[in-house]
């Protein structure tokens, strides 16, 4: 399964946001990577560059590589409604992202690892595909062999109460993908309309 394995802090510095990690290193150095640091004169980005950068931000945020991201966009374009909002909904409905939203894993890469290592079940069936698309009503549970894992329990954190489209019962180690989220409820700082404009060229 392909995934990004390069430097995370460098990516965060490119966008000036902690999109990969907790951002503690941005406090030390928030300048974009490259020679001469803050002293370097940087050209103002053109329209295409701005759109491309926004697409790259979305890809790194959700841990999706180019081919899979394009397929997700094409699926979003086929659905009824606004393409940009559909894209965000599909990315949010990924199994690894939902595990992260439920608070079971501290980050999306950690959630991806849980799925890949067969710790997660969907509707009582083990699923080891991080990009698995959930549908409203799908029940996500921790597999029986993993429920008592101290490592897994130590990584869990309280679910953000603003994330209302997923539910999680820590006592039962079970959650539900309630519905596709509305765009205004998704906290990610992504301007999806720029991505739509990029693919429309």
C-alpha positions as CSV (number, residue, x, y, z in Angstrom):
1,X,0.0,0.0,0.0
2,X,1.6,3.2,-1.1
3,X,1.9,6.1,1.3
4,X,4.0,9.2,1.9
5,X,7.2,8.4,3.9
6,X,9.2,11.6,3.5
7,X,10.0,14.4,6.0
8,X,6.9,15.6,7.8
9,X,8.2,18.8,9.3
10,X,9.3,20.0,5.8
11,X,5.8,19.5,4.4
12,X,4.3,21.4,7.3
13,X,6.8,24.3,6.7
14,X,5.8,24.5,3.0
15,X,2.2,25.2,3.9
16,X,2.9,27.0,7.2
17,X,0.4,24.7,9.0
18,X,0.9,21.5,11.1
19,X,-0.9,19.3,8.5
20,X,1.4,16.4,9.4
21,X,1.9,16.2,13.1
22,X,1.4,18.4,16.1
23,X,3.4,21.4,14.7
24,X,5.8,21.7,17.6
25,X,8.7,22.2,15.2
26,X,6.9,25.1,13.5
27,X,7.5,27.1,16.6
28,X,11.2,26.8,16.1
29,X,11.3,27.4,12.3
30,X,8.2,28.3,10.4
31,X,10.1,29.5,7.2
32,X,9.5,27.6,4.0
33,X,12.3,25.1,3.3
34,X,15.1,26.2,1.0
35,X,18.4,28.0,1.0
36,X,18.7,31.3,2.9
37,X,15.5,30.7,4.9
38,X,13.6,33.9,5.8
39,X,16.0,36.1,3.9
40,X,15.2,34.5,0.6
41,X,13.1,36.5,-1.8
42,X,10.2,34.4,-3.0
43,X,8.1,35.0,-6.1
44,X,4.4,35.6,-5.7
45,X,2.6,32.4,-6.7
46,X,0.6,32.4,-9.9
47,X,-3.0,31.1,-10.2
48,X,-1.9,27.6,-11.2
49,X,0.7,27.3,-8.4
50,X,-1.9,28.4,-5.8
51,X,-4.4,25.7,-7.1
52,X,-1.7,23.1,-7.2
53,X,-0.5,23.9,-3.7
54,X,-4.1,23.5,-2.4
55,X,-4.3,20.1,-4.0
56,X,-1.0,19.1,-2.4
57,X,-2.2,20.3,1.0
58,X,-5.3,18.1,0.7
59,X,-3.3,15.1,-0.4
60,X,-0.8,15.4,2.5
61,X,-3.6,16.1,5.0
62,X,-5.5,12.9,4.2
63,X,-2.5,10.8,3.3
64,X,-3.5,10.1,-0.3
65,X,-1.2,9.8,-3.2
66,X,-1.8,11.3,-6.7
67,X,-3.5,8.5,-8.5
68,X,-5.9,7.7,-5.6
69,X,-6.6,11.4,-5.1
70,X,-7.6,11.8,-8.7
71,X,-9.9,8.8,-8.6
72,X,-11.5,10.3,-5.5
73,X,-12.0,13.6,-7.3
74,X,-13.5,11.8,-10.3
75,X,-16.0,10.0,-8.0
76,X,-16.9,13.3,-6.4
77,X,-17.5,14.8,-9.8
78,X,-20.0,12.0,-10.6
79,X,-22.1,12.5,-7.5
80,X,-24.9,15.0,-7.3
81,X,-24.1,18.3,-5.6
82,X,-21.1,20.5,-5.4
83,X,-18.0,18.7,-6.5
84,X,-15.6,20.3,-4.0
85,X,-17.9,19.5,-1.1
86,X,-18.4,15.9,-2.4
87,X,-14.6,15.6,-2.5
88,X,-14.2,16.5,1.2
89,X,-17.1,14.2,2.1
90,X,-15.4,11.2,0.4
91,X,-12.1,12.0,2.0
92,X,-13.7,12.2,5.4
93,X,-15.5,8.9,4.8
94,X,-12.2,7.0,4.4
95,X,-11.8,4.3,7.1
96,X,-8.4,5.6,8.3
97,X,-9.7,9.1,8.6
98,X,-12.8,8.0,10.5
99,X,-10.7,6.0,13.0
100,X,-8.7,9.2,13.6
101,X,-11.9,11.3,14.0
102,X,-13.3,8.8,16.6
103,X,-10.2,9.4,18.7
104,X,-8.9,5.8,18.5
105,X,-5.6,7.0,16.9
106,X,-3.7,10.2,17.6
107,X,-3.1,10.9,13.9
108,X,-4.1,9.7,10.4
109,X,-0.9,7.7,9.8
110,X,-1.4,5.9,13.2
111,X,-5.0,5.2,12.2
112,X,-3.8,3.9,8.8
113,X,-1.4,1.5,10.6
114,X,-4.2,0.2,12.8
115,X,-6.3,-0.6,9.7
116,X,-3.4,-2.2,7.8
117,X,-2.6,-4.4,10.8
118,X,-6.1,-5.8,10.9
119,X,-7.1,-4.2,14.2
120,X,-10.3,-2.7,12.8
121,X,-13.7,-4.3,11.8
122,X,-16.5,-2.8,9.8
123,X,-19.9,-4.4,10.3
124,X,-18.2,-7.4,12.0
125,X,-15.8,-8.0,9.1
126,X,-12.1,-7.3,9.3
127,X,-11.0,-4.6,6.9
128,X,-7.4,-3.8,6.3
129,X,-7.8,-1.2,3.5
130,X,-7.3,2.4,4.8
131,X,-9.1,3.9,1.8
132,X,-12.2,1.8,2.4
133,X,-15.2,4.1,1.9
134,X,-17.7,4.0,4.7
135,X,-21.4,4.6,4.3
136,X,-23.8,6.1,6.8
137,X,-24.8,3.5,9.4
138,X,-21.6,1.5,9.1
139,X,-20.4,0.2,12.5
140,X,-16.7,0.3,13.2
141,X,-15.3,-1.8,16.0
142,X,-11.9,-2.8,17.4
143,X,-11.2,-6.5,16.8
144,X,-11.5,-8.8,19.8
145,X,-7.7,-9.6,19.8
146,X,-6.9,-5.8,20.0
147,X,-9.5,-4.6,22.5
148,X,-7.2,-5.3,25.5
149,X,-4.1,-3.8,23.9
150,X,-2.5,-1.3,26.3
151,X,-0.6,0.3,23.5
152,X,-3.9,1.0,21.7
153,X,-5.6,2.3,24.8
154,X,-2.7,4.6,25.6
155,X,-3.0,6.2,22.2
156,X,-6.8,6.9,22.5
157,X,-8.0,10.4,23.1
158,X,-11.4,12.0,23.7
159,X,-13.4,12.5,20.5
160,X,-13.8,16.1,19.4
161,X,-17.4,17.0,20.3
162,X,-17.6,19.1,17.1
163,X,-17.1,16.0,15.0
164,X,-20.8,15.0,15.0
165,X,-20.8,12.7,11.9
166,X,-19.0,9.9,13.8
167,X,-19.8,8.4,17.1
168,X,-17.7,6.3,19.4
169,X,-18.4,4.3,22.6
170,X,-15.1,3.8,24.4
171,X,-16.6,1.2,26.8
172,X,-17.7,-1.0,23.9
173,X,-14.8,0.0,21.7
174,X,-17.3,0.6,18.9
175,X,-18.3,3.5,16.8
176,X,-20.6,4.4,13.9
177,X,-20.2,6.5,10.8
178,X,-23.4,8.4,11.3
179,X,-23.5,10.5,8.1
180,X,-21.4,12.3,5.5
181,X,-20.3,15.6,7.1
182,X,-21.4,19.1,5.9
183,X,-18.5,21.1,4.6
184,X,-18.8,23.8,7.2
185,X,-18.4,21.2,10.0
186,X,-15.1,19.9,8.7
187,X,-12.3,21.8,10.4
188,X,-9.6,21.2,7.8
189,X,-8.3,24.5,6.2
190,X,-8.7,23.4,2.6
191,X,-10.1,25.6,-0.2
192,X,-11.6,22.8,-2.2
193,X,-12.9,25.1,-4.9
194,X,-9.2,25.7,-6.0
195,X,-8.8,22.0,-6.5
196,X,-11.9,21.8,-8.6
197,X,-10.6,24.7,-10.7
198,X,-7.2,22.9,-11.1
199,X,-8.8,19.7,-12.4
200,X,-11.1,21.6,-14.7
201,X,-8.2,23.0,-16.7
